[in-house]
Amino acid sequence: MGRSRSLAYGLLIVATVALLGAVASIARNSQVRSLVKQWLTSPAPSLTTVGDNRAASVSLIGALGLVEPSSQEIKIGTEVSGTVAQVFVMPGARVKRGERLFALDMRMAEAALDQRRRDLAAAEVRLVLARARVPGLEAEVQAAITAVEAALADQDEAIDIVRIASGLSPGDTITAREITRRKNLLRTAEAKYSEARARLALAQANLALFNEANGGASIAVELAAMEQARAAVKLAETELDLRTVRAPDDGTVLQVNLRPGEFALAGSLSQALMVLGRTTPLHVRIDIDEADIPRYRQGASAMASVRGGADRQIKLSFVRIEPLVVPKRALSGQATERVDTRVMQVIYAIEPEGVTVLPGQQLDVFIEADDAQPKAASIETRGASEAAARH
C-alpha cells in the first residue's frame, strides 16, 4: 500500500517536470520565431528602396550560407609516408608561407643523404686523381717522341752504311760478311724505330683519354660519375626536405588531425592531416536554389545572421559568382528542405572583419531580389485566360 502510494507520487513528479520542460521549450521556440519574424518584416537600411519619398521593403531571397576562408580550405597532406616526429602548430595558430607545420621521422633519409655525400666525395677524389695523371702522361709522350727521333737517326745511319756497302765490290774493299752485318744493323734500327713509334702512339692515346680540353674519355667518365653523385645528393636532400611539411601560404591553422607517433599516409585522404585557410577576410558561400536564380542580380545587397542570433545582422559584400550550378550539399536541417535541387553558389565577404564567426559556421542569408520583371502567370491562370478567350 505504502509502496504504491510512493510510486504514484513519483510518477506525478516526473509528469510535472516534463510538462514544465515542454512549456519552456515552446516558449523559447516562440521567442526565436518572433525574433526572426521581426527581423524579416522590419526593413534593414541596406535592403530598402527609396522612391516617391517613401521607403518600401524589397523582396528577399532566403538562402543558406557557409562561412569559409577567403582562400577556401587548404587541405595539407604529405608527399611521402612516414611516422610523425613533431607537430609544430596548434589549431588557431597563424603561420607564414614556408613555416614548418609538422615533420616525419628523418633517420632513414638522413642516412641516405650521408651515403650520397660520401659517394660524391669519392667521385671528386677520382676526378682529381685522373687530372693529376695528365702531367705524367705528357712527360711520357715527350720521352716517346725523343725515343722516336733517336730511333729514326739510327735508322738513317744504318741506311747510309748499307748504301755505302752496296757500292763496294765484295772481296776487294769489303767482305760479304760485313755487308750482311750492316744489313742486319739496318733491320735492327728499323725495328727499334717502329717500336718507338708504337710507344709514342700509346702514350699519345693515354694522354688523349685524360685531355679534358678535348673531351678525354677517362675524364668524361669521371666527370659523369661526379655529376651523377651530385644529382643523387640533391635527390637525397629533396627526400629529406619532403619530410618537413611547410605552409604553402599565409593563413590560420583551422584543424590538426595528426599527433607525434602516428603514421601519416601520402596521397589524397578522406580526412586531411591539417587544414589551413586565410581568415582575413572571411567569405560566405551561399547556395541559391535554382528556382531563385532568375531573381538574383549580380552584386545585390545581402545580410546574414548567425544561427541562434537572428537579432544580430551581419553585412555582406559581393565577391563573385561560381559559374557552375551544382547539386545542393549544404543542408540547414529543416524537415521541409528539399535535397534534390541544384544551387548556384555565390561568394560574399563578411563586413566588418571584426564580426565573430568561424569557418564552417552556417548563416541564414537574405539577398535583395530582382523583381523588376513581372512574374510569369501560373499554369492555372493561363488556362483560365485561354478558356475565357475561346468563349
C-alpha positions as CSV (number, residue, x, y, z in Angstrom):
1,M,0.0,0.0,0.0
2,G,2.7,2.5,1.0
3,R,4.8,1.4,-1.9
4,S,2.1,2.0,-4.4
5,R,1.5,5.5,-3.0
6,S,5.2,6.4,-3.3
7,L,5.2,5.2,-6.9
8,A,2.1,7.3,-7.7
9,Y,3.8,10.4,-6.1
10,G,7.0,9.7,-8.2
11,L,5.1,9.4,-11.5
12,L,3.2,12.7,-10.7
13,I,6.5,14.5,-10.0
14,V,8.1,13.2,-13.3
15,A,5.0,14.2,-15.3
16,T,5.1,17.7,-13.7
17,V,8.8,18.2,-14.7
18,A,8.2,17.0,-18.3
19,L,5.3,19.4,-18.6
20,L,7.4,22.3,-17.3
21,G,10.2,21.4,-19.8
22,A,7.8,21.3,-22.7
23,V,6.3,24.7,-21.8
24,A,9.8,26.2,-21.6
25,S,10.8,24.7,-24.9
26,I,7.7,26.1,-26.6
27,A,8.3,29.5,-25.1
28,R,11.9,29.5,-26.4
29,N,10.9,28.5,-29.9
30,S,8.1,31.1,-29.9
31,Q,10.7,33.7,-28.9
32,V,13.1,32.7,-31.6
33,R,10.3,32.7,-34.2
34,S,9.1,36.1,-33.1
35,L,12.7,37.5,-33.4
36,V,13.2,36.0,-36.9
37,K,9.7,37.3,-38.0
38,Q,10.5,40.7,-36.6
39,W,13.9,40.8,-38.4
40,L,12.3,39.7,-41.7
41,T,9.4,42.1,-41.5
42,S,11.4,45.1,-40.4
43,P,13.3,46.6,-43.4
44,A,17.1,46.9,-42.9
45,P,18.6,50.2,-44.3
46,S,20.6,48.3,-46.9
47,L,17.7,46.3,-48.1
48,T,15.2,49.0,-48.8
49,T,14.5,51.0,-51.9
50,V,13.5,54.7,-51.9
51,G,11.1,56.1,-54.4
52,D,8.5,58.8,-54.4
53,N,9.8,59.9,-51.0
54,R,8.8,56.8,-49.2
55,A,10.6,53.6,-48.2
56,A,9.3,50.3,-49.4
57,S,10.6,46.9,-48.3
58,V,12.2,44.9,-51.1
59,S,11.6,41.2,-51.6
60,L,14.3,38.9,-50.4
61,I,15.9,35.6,-51.4
62,G,16.4,33.4,-48.4
63,A,19.4,31.1,-48.6
64,L,21.9,29.1,-46.5
65,G,25.5,30.3,-46.3
66,L,28.6,28.5,-45.1
67,V,31.5,30.5,-43.7
68,E,34.8,29.7,-45.3
69,P,38.3,31.2,-45.5
70,S,38.8,33.6,-48.4
71,S,41.5,31.2,-49.7
72,Q,39.0,28.3,-49.2
73,E,40.2,25.4,-47.1
74,I,43.7,24.3,-47.9
75,K,44.0,20.6,-47.1
76,I,47.6,19.8,-46.1
77,G,49.0,16.3,-46.9
78,T,52.4,14.8,-47.3
79,E,54.2,13.5,-50.4
80,V,56.0,10.7,-48.5
81,S,54.6,8.4,-45.9
82,G,56.2,8.1,-42.5
83,T,55.8,8.3,-38.8
84,V,55.1,11.8,-37.4
85,A,58.0,13.0,-35.4
86,Q,56.9,16.5,-34.5
87,V,53.9,18.8,-34.9
88,F,54.9,22.5,-34.7
89,V,51.5,24.2,-34.8
90,M,48.2,24.1,-33.0
91,P,44.7,24.9,-34.2
92,G,44.2,28.7,-34.4
93,A,47.9,29.4,-34.9
94,R,48.8,31.9,-37.6
95,V,51.5,30.8,-40.0
96,K,53.6,32.4,-42.7
97,R,54.4,30.9,-46.1
98,G,57.2,28.3,-45.7
99,E,56.8,27.9,-41.9
100,R,57.1,24.4,-40.6
101,L,53.8,22.6,-39.8
102,F,54.9,19.1,-39.0
103,A,57.9,16.7,-39.6
104,L,58.2,13.0,-40.2
105,D,60.9,10.6,-38.9
106,M,64.1,11.6,-40.8
107,R,66.5,8.9,-39.7
108,M,66.4,6.9,-42.9
109,A,66.5,10.0,-45.1
110,E,69.5,11.4,-43.2
111,A,71.4,8.1,-43.5
112,A,70.7,8.0,-47.2
113,L,71.9,11.6,-47.6
114,D,75.1,10.9,-45.7
115,Q,75.8,7.9,-48.0
116,R,75.2,10.0,-51.1
117,R,77.6,12.7,-49.9
118,R,80.3,10.1,-49.3
119,D,79.8,8.8,-52.8
120,L,80.1,12.4,-54.1
121,A,83.4,12.8,-52.2
122,A,84.8,9.6,-53.7
123,A,83.8,10.7,-57.2
124,E,85.5,14.1,-56.7
125,V,88.7,12.3,-55.5
126,R,88.7,10.1,-58.5
127,L,88.4,13.1,-60.8
128,V,91.3,14.8,-59.0
129,L,93.5,11.7,-59.5
130,A,92.5,11.5,-63.1
131,R,93.5,15.1,-63.7
132,A,96.8,14.6,-61.8
133,R,97.8,11.9,-64.3
134,V,98.0,14.4,-67.1
135,P,101.5,15.8,-66.3
136,G,103.0,12.3,-66.1
137,L,101.3,11.3,-69.4
138,E,102.6,14.4,-71.1
139,A,106.1,13.5,-69.9
140,E,105.7,10.0,-71.3
141,V,104.7,11.4,-74.6
142,Q,107.7,13.7,-74.7
143,A,110.0,10.8,-73.8
144,A,108.4,8.7,-76.6
145,I,108.9,11.5,-79.1
146,T,112.6,11.7,-78.1
147,A,112.9,7.9,-78.5
148,V,111.3,8.0,-81.9
149,E,113.7,10.7,-83.0
150,A,116.7,8.7,-81.8
151,A,115.5,5.6,-83.5
152,L,114.9,7.5,-86.7
153,A,118.5,8.8,-86.6
154,D,119.9,5.3,-86.0
155,Q,117.8,4.0,-88.9
156,D,119.0,6.8,-91.2
157,E,122.6,6.0,-90.2
158,A,122.1,2.3,-90.9
159,I,120.6,3.1,-94.3
160,D,123.7,5.1,-95.2
161,I,126.0,2.4,-94.1
162,V,124.2,-0.2,-96.2
163,R,124.1,2.1,-99.2
164,I,127.8,2.7,-99.0
165,A,128.5,-1.1,-98.6
166,S,126.3,-1.7,-101.6
167,G,128.5,0.4,-103.8
168,L,131.7,-1.6,-103.0
169,S,132.8,-4.8,-104.6
170,P,132.7,-7.8,-102.3
171,G,136.1,-9.4,-101.7
172,D,138.2,-6.3,-102.6
173,T,137.4,-3.5,-100.2
174,I,134.7,-5.1,-98.1
175,T,133.8,-8.7,-97.3
176,A,130.4,-10.3,-97.8
177,R,130.2,-10.8,-94.1
178,E,130.5,-7.1,-93.5
179,I,127.8,-6.4,-96.0
180,T,125.5,-8.9,-94.2
181,R,126.3,-7.4,-90.8
182,R,125.4,-3.9,-92.0
183,K,122.1,-5.0,-93.4
184,N,121.3,-6.7,-90.1
185,L,122.1,-3.4,-88.3
186,L,119.6,-1.7,-90.7
187,R,116.9,-4.1,-89.9
188,T,117.5,-3.7,-86.2
189,A,117.4,0.1,-86.5
190,E,114.1,-0.1,-88.4
191,A,112.6,-2.4,-85.7
192,K,113.6,0.0,-83.0
193,Y,112.1,2.9,-84.9
194,S,108.8,1.0,-85.3
195,E,108.8,0.1,-81.6
196,A,109.5,3.8,-80.6
197,R,106.6,5.0,-82.9
198,A,104.3,2.4,-81.3
199,R,105.2,3.6,-77.8
200,L,104.6,7.2,-78.9
201,A,101.2,6.3,-80.2
202,L,100.3,4.5,-77.0
203,A,101.5,7.5,-74.9
204,Q,99.5,9.9,-77.0
205,A,96.4,7.7,-76.8
206,N,96.7,7.6,-73.0
207,L,97.1,11.4,-72.8
208,A,94.1,11.8,-75.1
209,L,92.0,9.8,-72.6
210,F,92.8,12.4,-69.9
211,N,92.8,15.5,-72.1
212,E,89.9,17.4,-70.6
213,A,90.0,20.2,-73.2
214,N,89.4,17.7,-76.0
215,G,86.8,15.7,-74.1
216,G,89.0,12.8,-73.0
217,A,87.1,9.6,-72.3
218,S,88.5,8.9,-68.9
219,I,88.0,12.4,-67.7
220,A,84.5,12.4,-69.2
221,V,83.7,9.2,-67.3
222,E,84.9,10.7,-64.0
223,L,83.0,13.9,-64.7
224,A,79.8,12.0,-65.4
225,A,80.3,9.9,-62.3
226,M,80.7,13.1,-60.2
227,E,77.6,14.7,-61.7
228,Q,75.6,11.6,-61.1
229,A,76.8,11.6,-57.4
230,R,75.8,15.3,-57.1
231,A,72.3,14.5,-58.5
232,A,72.0,11.7,-56.0
233,V,72.9,14.1,-53.2
234,K,70.3,16.6,-54.4
235,L,67.7,13.8,-54.6
236,A,68.5,12.7,-51.1
237,E,68.3,16.3,-49.8
238,T,64.9,16.6,-51.5
239,E,63.7,13.4,-49.9
240,L,64.9,14.8,-46.5
241,D,63.2,18.1,-47.1
242,L,59.9,16.5,-48.1
243,R,59.7,15.0,-44.6
244,T,59.2,18.5,-43.2
245,V,55.8,19.8,-44.4
246,R,55.6,23.6,-44.6
247,A,52.8,26.1,-45.0
248,P,52.0,26.8,-48.7
249,D,50.7,30.3,-47.9
250,D,50.0,32.7,-45.1
251,G,46.9,31.7,-43.1
252,T,45.5,30.2,-40.0
253,V,45.6,26.6,-38.9
254,L,42.0,25.5,-38.8
255,Q,42.4,21.9,-38.0
256,V,45.1,19.4,-36.9
257,N,44.4,15.7,-37.4
258,L,47.7,14.1,-36.5
259,R,49.9,13.6,-33.5
260,P,53.5,12.6,-32.9
261,G,53.9,8.8,-33.2
262,E,51.0,8.4,-35.7
263,F,51.7,7.1,-39.2
264,A,50.9,9.7,-41.9
265,L,50.0,8.3,-45.3
266,A,50.9,10.1,-48.5
267,G,48.3,11.0,-51.2
268,S,44.7,12.1,-51.0
269,L,42.9,11.2,-47.8
270,S,39.3,11.4,-46.7
271,Q,40.5,13.5,-43.8
272,A,43.3,16.0,-44.3
273,L,46.2,15.8,-42.0
274,M,45.9,19.6,-41.5
275,V,43.6,22.3,-42.8
276,L,44.7,25.9,-43.4
277,G,42.9,29.0,-44.6
278,R,43.2,32.7,-44.9
279,T,40.6,34.0,-42.5
280,T,41.1,37.7,-43.2
281,P,38.6,38.3,-44.6
282,L,36.1,35.5,-44.2
283,H,33.8,34.6,-47.1
284,V,30.3,33.1,-47.1
285,R,29.5,30.5,-49.8
286,I,25.8,31.0,-50.4
287,D,23.6,28.3,-52.0
288,I,20.8,29.9,-54.1
289,D,18.2,27.4,-55.2
290,E,17.7,27.1,-58.9
291,A,14.2,28.4,-58.6
292,D,15.5,31.7,-57.2
293,I,18.4,32.1,-59.7
294,P,16.3,34.3,-62.1
295,R,15.5,36.6,-59.2
296,Y,19.2,37.1,-58.3
297,R,21.0,40.2,-59.5
298,Q,24.8,40.1,-59.5
299,G,26.2,42.3,-56.7
300,A,22.8,42.5,-54.9
301,S,22.9,43.7,-51.3
302,A,22.8,40.9,-48.7
303,M,22.6,40.5,-45.0
304,A,23.1,37.4,-42.8
305,S,22.6,36.3,-39.2
306,V,24.3,33.6,-37.2
307,R,22.3,30.6,-36.1
308,G,20.9,31.4,-32.7
309,G,21.4,35.1,-33.1
310,A,18.6,36.3,-35.5
311,D,18.6,39.7,-33.9
312,R,22.2,40.4,-34.9
313,Q,22.7,41.3,-38.6
314,I,25.9,40.9,-40.5
315,K,26.6,42.9,-43.6
316,L,27.9,41.1,-46.6
317,S,29.7,42.4,-49.7
318,F,29.6,40.7,-53.1
319,V,32.8,38.9,-54.3
320,R,32.0,36.6,-57.2
321,I,29.6,34.0,-58.6
322,E,30.6,30.4,-59.2
323,P,29.6,29.8,-62.8
324,L,28.7,26.1,-62.4
325,V,25.3,25.1,-60.9
326,V,25.9,22.1,-58.6
327,P,23.8,19.7,-56.6
328,K,22.8,21.0,-53.2
329,R,25.1,19.7,-50.4
330,A,24.9,22.2,-47.5
331,L,21.7,21.4,-45.6
332,S,20.0,23.6,-43.0
333,G,18.5,20.6,-41.2
334,Q,14.9,21.7,-41.7
335,A,12.4,19.0,-42.3
336,T,10.8,20.8,-45.3
337,E,14.1,21.4,-47.1
338,R,14.5,19.8,-50.5
339,V,17.7,17.9,-51.1
340,D,17.1,17.1,-54.8
341,T,17.6,20.6,-56.1
342,R,20.6,22.3,-57.6
343,V,22.1,25.5,-56.5
344,M,24.1,28.4,-57.8
345,Q,26.9,29.3,-55.4
346,V,27.6,33.0,-54.7
347,I,30.5,34.2,-52.7
348,Y,30.2,37.2,-50.4
349,A,32.7,38.7,-47.9
350,I,31.8,39.4,-44.3
351,E,31.9,43.1,-43.3
352,P,33.2,44.3,-40.9
353,E,36.1,41.9,-40.4
354,G,35.6,42.1,-36.6
355,V,32.4,40.0,-36.7
356,T,32.8,36.9,-34.6
357,V,32.1,34.0,-36.9
358,L,34.1,30.9,-37.6
359,P,34.9,28.9,-40.7
360,G,32.4,26.1,-41.2
361,Q,29.6,28.0,-39.4
362,Q,26.2,28.2,-41.1
363,L,24.5,31.6,-41.6
364,D,21.0,32.5,-42.6
365,V,21.4,34.8,-45.6
366,F,18.9,37.2,-47.2
367,I,19.7,38.8,-50.5
368,E,17.8,41.6,-52.2
369,A,15.8,40.0,-55.1
370,D,15.4,41.4,-58.5
371,D,11.6,41.6,-59.1
372,A,11.7,44.3,-61.7
373,Q,10.1,42.0,-64.3
374,P,6.6,40.7,-63.8
375,K,6.3,37.1,-62.7
376,A,5.1,34.6,-65.2
377,A,1.5,33.6,-64.8
378,S,0.8,30.2,-63.3
379,I,-0.5,27.3,-65.4
380,E,-4.0,27.6,-63.9
381,T,-4.2,31.3,-64.6
382,R,-3.0,30.9,-68.2
383,G,-5.5,28.1,-68.7
384,A,-8.4,30.1,-67.4
385,S,-7.5,33.1,-69.6
386,E,-7.3,30.9,-72.7
387,A,-10.7,29.4,-71.9
388,A,-12.3,32.8,-71.4
389,A,-10.9,34.0,-74.7
390,R,-12.3,31.0,-76.5
391,H,-15.8,31.6,-75.1
